[in-house]
Amino acid sequence: MVTPKSKLAHLSRTLVVLDTALKALGSAYYQEPMVDDSDQHMMIAEMQREKGDFRMAAYNKRRILSDRLADCGVRVSSPPSAFRGL
C-alpha cells in the first residue's frame, strides 16, 4: 500500500537522482548557437520543491534532463518505471 509518507520519500529520492544526473551532465548538452531556457525551468522546479510540491518539481526536472539528453543526441523514449506517474 502506498502511503503519503512513502510517496513523499519516493519523490525525495527521485529528486536526488535527477539532481545527480543533471549535475553529471553539466553543460555537455550545450552547443552554439543554441537557445537554452532550461535554467529558467530549473528555477521553477526549485521553487516548486521549496513549496513542497515534490511531484511537479520531479516532473519538471525529468523533462529538463530528457531535453538536455536529447540535445546530446541521446533519445529518451520513455521515462524509467521509477519516474512513471510523475
C-alpha positions in Angstrom: 0.0 0.0 0.0 1.3 3.4 -1.0 1.0 5.9 1.8 1.5 9.6 1.6 4.7 9.3 3.6 6.1 6.6 1.3 5.2 8.6 -1.8 7.0 11.6 -0.3 10.1 9.5 0.4 10.0 8.2 -3.2 9.7 11.7 -4.7 12.5 12.9 -2.5 14.8 10.1 -3.7 13.7 10.8 -7.3 14.7 14.4 -6.9 18.1 13.4 -5.6 18.6 11.0 -8.6 17.5 13.7 -11.1 19.8 16.4 -9.4 22.7 13.9 -9.6 22.1 13.2 -13.3 21.7 16.9 -14.2 24.9 17.7 -12.3 26.8 14.9 -14.0 25.6 16.0 -17.5 26.7 19.6 -16.7 26.9 21.7 -19.8 27.8 18.9 -22.2 24.4 19.3 -23.9 25.0 22.9 -24.9 26.0 23.7 -28.5 26.4 27.1 -30.0 24.2 29.0 -31.2 21.5 27.1 -29.2 18.9 29.0 -27.2 18.7 27.2 -23.8 15.8 28.2 -21.5 16.2 25.2 -19.3 17.8 27.2 -16.5 14.5 29.1 -16.1 12.7 25.8 -15.9 15.2 24.6 -13.3 14.5 27.7 -11.2 10.7 26.9 -11.4 11.4 23.3 -10.4 13.4 24.5 -7.4 10.6 26.9 -6.4 8.2 24.0 -6.6 10.5 21.9 -4.4 10.8 24.7 -1.8 7.0 25.0 -1.7 6.7 21.2 -1.1 5.4 20.3 -4.5 7.8 17.5 -5.0 5.7 15.8 -7.7 5.8 18.8 -10.0 9.5 19.5 -9.2 10.4 16.0 -10.1 8.3 16.1 -13.3 9.9 19.3 -14.4 13.4 18.1 -13.7 12.8 14.9 -15.6 11.7 16.9 -18.6 14.8 19.1 -18.3 17.0 16.1 -18.1 15.2 14.4 -21.1 15.5 17.6 -23.2 19.2 18.0 -22.4 19.9 14.4 -23.2 18.1 14.9 -26.5 20.3 17.8 -27.2 23.3 15.5 -26.8 21.8 13.1 -29.3 20.5 10.7 -26.7 17.0 9.6 -27.4 14.8 9.1 -24.4 11.7 7.2 -25.5 10.0 6.8 -22.1 10.9 7.5 -18.5 12.2 4.7 -16.3 9.5 3.0 -14.2 10.7 4.9 -11.2 9.5 8.1 -12.9 6.2 7.0 -14.3 3.3 8.8 -12.9 5.2 11.9 -12.0 
